[in-house]
Amino acid sequence: MRCIGSLCAALFFSSWLPAAAAGPSDAGLERIVGQVQARYRLPGFAVAVVENGQVVYSHTQGELLAGSGKAVGPDSLFKIASNTKSMTTALLARLVDAGKLRWDDPVTKYLPDFRMHEDWVTREFEVRDLLIHNSGLRAGAGDLMLWPEPNRFTRSDVIHGLRYLKPVHSFRSRYDYDNLLYIVAGEVAAAAGGAPYEALLRREVFAPLGMDGCRIGGFARSEAAPLAQPHARRDGRYVPVREDGDTVAATPMDPAGGVRCGLNDMTRWLRAWLDPAAPARDGQPWLSAQQRGELWRAQMPMTPSRRQREWSGTRFAAYGYGWRLSDFDGEFKVSHTGTLMGMYSLTTLLPERKAGFVVLINGDAGDARSVFDQMLTQHYTHRHGRRPRSERDVAWYADAIEREAAAPAASRAPDTSARRPLKPEELRGRLGVYRDPWFGEVGLCARGGEVEFASRKSPLMTGKIVRVGPRLLVDWDAEEVDAEAWIDFAAAAEPAAFSMSKLDPDADFSYDYEDLAFARVGDCG
């Protein structure tokens, strides 16, 4: 989708829509937010900061949909993506408090059909292992059953497919991020709690904390606050992608990343964590001290990134139950990010300061989110004397990120500009229907003098096969599928078989082509 004519103008002016502020303001926070927006010109965003149980800063800016003139407000619903994971673990903690579940229960106690690739791993897999990314699977393994959306996979498909995903490391030996096991966790919650996951999340998290505007599962747009729509960066500008229809459908990935919330409700979520003594809506403690401690206890070691070490002095990093834990300028930091196409979110808590913040963005904005996180966190750690006040401002961090991206070795993607469509006769004997055990069937079939790759259960994964030198590449039709894939046929396999891999080795790990293994099962229809 290209930006042309009036749409370009609408996108330019949308960056300068008047900002809406709710509640008190802080000059330092206002300066940070203004500088980030001036640098990145986000289509729409919402930021709030909580201190000592009070919202001390709240700011919304931009449009729900670029060019619409409809402004983002404090109740506008954003996809919070993987920030959902901490809500799923909070739901499980509530069930533990109620005596309906134990963290060390075997998963098969609740889901008898649960299987991992190796039998001993299946036997040993506990509820806690679903939450801490220690399965031994490749990062993002099986995510092609979740994204791109919409697709036709179900939660039963996801759980059944796990048994075909081969580990690349030993169980419990290292951290590799996954989403599928959070879907399993949602089904464990449903089995233990006696109700569907979505109903339990509303009952155990949204209702007691007063997060009435949040949505999970299917709903009608007319029955919810206005929805922020996702935007992708195209030709240097943000354009809408994958807009919601009148009805939002439930998806298999809901327990891993399906929640939508507005800024006001997310501040209630922050306050629930920063003030453990604050009662829930019914006047009772929402979580026991024991379970709060479990959720924020280091469960799986992580390696601090170079940025964390150099920018924040980080020496410790770990994953808790749905939260990332680290030190920042010597202070304990609890946080998580959320990323879906066109939607980025950030939640950060500094328990020693009784402070935290949330950032919601309706655009592909990983760099802006990183700068927000760094600047808003150091706003507290520097001013409280843990480290001399830094001269590093928004421009310093943004420039550093741009230098990293422009470095000669930053991209490992090969040049594929010399590509040509593949002719059907070049795949004589190999055209047909192929099947992967967990992803299902795809067709490699002649269409209009070319060869088309088409997935049965993931309709957006349709594209033309092109030749690049001696290799074959899938050039996807949908712009939403933004990681192209090599196809490599096994030389002497009978029946014909092929594997896939990312063109760009550094593309999003959710494009899990490397775990696919297709074998021919029939002719093209």
Buried (B, 14 or more C-beta within 10 A) or exposed (E): EEBEEEBBEBBEEBBEBEBBBBBEBBEBBBBBBBBBBEBBBBBBBBBBBBBEEEBBBBBBBBBBBBBEEBBBBBBBBBBBBBBBBBBBBBBBBBBBBEEBBBBEBBBEBBBEEBBBBBEEBBEBBBBBBBBBBBBBBBBBBBBBBBBBBEBEBEBEBBBBBBBBBBBBBEBBEBBBBBBBBBBBBBBBBBBBBEBBBBBBBBBBBBBBBBBEBBBBBEBEBEEBBBBBBBBBBBEEBBBBBBEBEEEBEBBBBBBBBBBBBBBBBBBBBBBBBBEBEEEBEEEEBBBBEEBBEBBBEBBBEBEBEEBBEEBBBBEBBBBBBBBBBBBBBEBBBBBBBBBBBBBBBBBBBBBBBBBBBBBBBBBBBEBBBBBBBBBBBBBBBBEBEBBEEBEBBBEBBBEBBEEEEEEEEEEEEBEBEEBEBBBBEEBEEBBBBBBBBBBBBBBBBBBEEBBBBBBBBBEBBBBBBBBBEEBBBBBBBBBBBBBBBBBEBBEEEEEBBBBBEBBBEEBBBBBBBBBBBBBBEEEBE
